[in-house]
Amino acid sequence: MDILEFDEGRSGEWDEFVKSCPYATPFDSWAWRRALSTKFPGMRPIYLGVESGDELLGAMPLFIFRPLPFFKSALSLPWNLFGGPLLKGEVVQDETAIGFALRA
C-alpha cells in the first residue's frame, strides 16, 4: 500500500472517489478545497489517499494552519461538522481502514 498526496492534476480522481463513498458530503469535494484555500490563504490543504496497486482505497482531506505563531494544527474540513477519512464500503471492515485512519 502507498500513501499519496493529491494535487490539482488528480482532482478529478479525488472527486470520483468522493462520489463513490456513500457517506461523503459536498464538503469533501475538490471545489470545497479550492473555496477554503482561496478564502483562507493561511490554510494549506493536504489531500491524502491510500492505494493498493491501482485501486484507491481511502482518502483524507486535511488543512494545516497556524492560528497562533507557536501553534500548528491539522484539521479535516475546518468550520464543518463533517470530516475524517473516506473509505470504500468494502474496506471499512478491513484493518486497512483502521490503519489509514490512525496514520492520517
MOTA-V984210 format. One record per residue. PHI is phi in whole degrees, -180 to 180 (999 if undefined). OMEGA is omega in degrees with one decimal (NA if undefined). D_CENTER is the distance of its C-alpha to the mean C-alpha in Angstrom with 1 decimal. Layout:
((PHI,OMEGA,D_CENTER) (PHI,OMEGA,D_CENTER))
This chain:
((999,179.7,16.8) (-126,172.2,14.9) (-99,-178.2,11.7) (-130,175.3,10.8) (-108,179.3,9.2) (-79,173.6,8.8) (-124,-177.4,11.5) (-55,-179.7,13.5) (-66,179.9,15.4) (-113,-177.4,12.7) (-62,178.1,11.4) (-64,177.6,13.6) (-64,177.0,12.3) (-59,-177.7,8.7) (-64,177.3,10.7) (-64,178.4,13.0) (-66,178.8,10.6) (-57,179.3,9.4) (-63,-178.4,13.2) (-82,-179.8,14.0) (-94,-174.0,12.3) (-64,-177.4,15.1) (-103,177.7,13.4) (-73,179.0,10.7) (-123,175.5,11.8) (-59,179.3,12.4) (-70,176.2,10.3) (-86,-174.0,7.1) (-72,176.7,9.1) (-66,178.1,9.5) (-63,177.6,12.7) (-68,175.3,11.3) (-58,179.2,9.5) (-61,-178.9,13.1) (-61,179.5,14.9) (-66,-179.2,13.5) (-64,180.0,13.9) (-73,-177.0,17.4) (-73,-176.9,18.5) (-126,-175.4,17.4) (-64,177.8,18.0) (-79,178.4,18.0) (-99,-179.6,14.2) (-105,179.3,12.4) (-79,172.8,8.9) (-133,179.6,7.1) (-108,-173.9,4.3) (-107,175.5,5.3) (-142,174.1,7.1) (-124,-177.5,10.3) (-119,169.6,13.4) (-126,-171.9,16.8) (66,177.5,19.3) (-99,-175.0,18.1) (-100,174.5,16.1) (-82,-176.4,12.3) (-99,-177.1,12.1) (-158,-179.9,8.6) (-147,-178.3,4.9) (-146,174.5,2.5) (-83,178.1,1.9) (-134,171.9,5.4) (-129,178.9,8.9) (-102,176.4,11.9) (-151,-179.8,15.3) (-120,178.3,18.8) (-69,176.0,20.5) (-134,-176.8,23.6) (-56,-176.5,24.9) (-102,-175.1,24.9) (-132,177.7,21.6) (-117,-176.0,18.1) (-134,173.6,15.2) (-122,178.9,11.4) (-128,171.2,10.0) (-92,178.0,7.0) (57,178.3,8.4) (-60,-178.7,11.8) (58,-177.5,14.9) (-151,177.9,13.6) (-78,-177.0,14.6) (-101,178.5,11.5) (152,-179.8,8.1) (102,-175.7,7.1) (-71,173.5,6.4) (-109,-176.2,7.2) (-130,174.8,10.3) (-63,-176.2,13.2) (-52,-176.7,16.2) (-75,-179.2,18.5) (-88,-171.9,16.2) (-57,-179.5,16.0) (-80,-175.7,19.5) (-86,177.0,19.1) (-63,176.5,18.8) (-57,-178.5,16.0) (-62,-179.4,13.7) (-66,178.8,15.1) (-62,179.5,15.0) (-64,-178.0,11.3) (-63,-178.8,10.7) (-76,-178.3,13.4) (-80,-173.1,12.5) (-74,NA,8.9))
